[in-house]
C-alpha cells in the first residue's frame, strides 16, 4: 500500500504543480530511489504471497495479478532510470499528463483491494 500511496502523491503533484515544478522538487533521483525500496519489497512479497491470497472471484484474481505485473514491471524501469542513469526526466516525457489521470481510479481500486486482502492460514 505504501508504494501505491507514494505513487498517488507523485501523480497528484504532477497534475497540480505541472511537470517542471514536479521534476525540480518532487520527482527527483532521490525520490525515485526511495520509491524503489517499497516497490521492490511489494513486488517480492506480492509474488511470494500470491498463492496464499484468498480471491473473492476471477476479477479479484485478475486485478491482484495486474497489480503485481504493474509493480514488478516497474522495478527494472526505476532501477535503470533512477539508479543507473540517474535521470528521471524520462517518466514525465514518456508518460503524458493524461496517464496520471488514468492511474487515479486504478490506484483507488488497488488501495481498496489491498486493504481488504485476506490470506489462507
Phi, psi and omega in degrees: 000327180298318180300312181293318179299320177294320177298319177301313180300316180296318181287326175297318177299320181297313184283337180266324184263339184092163185294317185297311180293321179297317178293326182287320189243337189246302181270089180242172177301320180296312180294327178294320178291323177295316178299329181298329182294302179292332179294315179295318177299315180297320180295313182293312182290323178298316179294317182289333181268353187308318182289341181267350182287136175268110181271134180287326181195184182294322179296319178298316178298315181295319180293317178297317179296318178298322179295322178294318178298316180298311183288311181295324178291335179282336184301308180298325178297314180288328175296314183295308185279324183275327185257308185285305181279329182066032182220110184261006179296338179305317185302315184279337177276325181280317181262113181292168183301325181298337178295324176298317179296326177293326183286334183303309177294325178298314178297320179298317178295317180296315180298319177296315181297314181296323180297327185260008181299142174235148183238151172289145181277000000 
